[in-house]
């Protein structure tokens, strides 16, 4: 009888522990997202710095526009080449 009781208590304890640790798990995804954002920001810092040092904010915006529309421009260029080659 004593052994059965111990087993029941153990199972209950395990359940309690998992419930306690759940709120921490909830916050982790947001932390990882923040870390990813920080990494990307650090990656692009040198580009921003160089553009600002040269005093060419327009070039910086143009560079970012190029980065965003690189795929689109690639398709356009491919279409132009096809037309030229005939």
N, C-alpha and C positions, 0 to 999 in steps of 0.2 A: 504493500500500500504506500509506504513512504517513497519508494522509487517512482511510482506513478505520479505522485504529487510533485516531486522534484521536476519531472519532465514537463508537467503542465506549467509550472512557474517559469522554467527556462524559456519555453516557447513564448510565453507572455512577455518576458523581458526583451526577447529578440524583436518582437513586434513594436514594443515601445521605442527601442533604439532606432529602428528604421524610420518611425514617424518623426522622431526628433531630428534626424539628419536630413529629412526631406526639404525643409525651407532653405537650407544652405545650397542644396542642389538646384533649387529654383533660380537662385541669383547667379549661378555660374555662367549660363549662356550670355547674359548681358555683359559680364566681365570679359568673356572671350571676345565678344563683339567690339568692346571698347579697346581691347588689346590690338585687334586687327586694324581698327581705325588708326590707332597710334602708329602702328608699324607703317601703314601706307603714308601717313602724314610725314613721318621721318624720312621715308624713301624719297618723297617729292620735295623735301626741304632744300637740298642743294639747287635744284632747278629754280625754285622761287627766289632763293638768295641771289643767284647769278643774274637773273632778270632784273631784280630790284637794284643790284649794285650798278648795272649798266644804265639804269634809269629808263628802262624800256618796259613799262607796265603793259603796253599794248602787245609787245612781243610775247609776254608771259601769257596773256589771255589768248593770243593767237595760238601759242604752243598747246595750251590746254584744249582749245577747240580742235586742233589737229589730233590730239590724243583721243578725244571723244569720237571724232568722225573719221578715224583712220580706216575703219572697215568700209564705210560708205565711199570715201574717196578712192579706196582701192578698187571698188566695183566700178566707179565712174571711169577711172583710168583704164581699166581692163576693157570697158565698152569702147572707149575712144581708140585704143590700140586696134581692136577688132575692126572698127570702121576704117581706120587708116590703112590697115593691111588689106582690107577688102576681101 
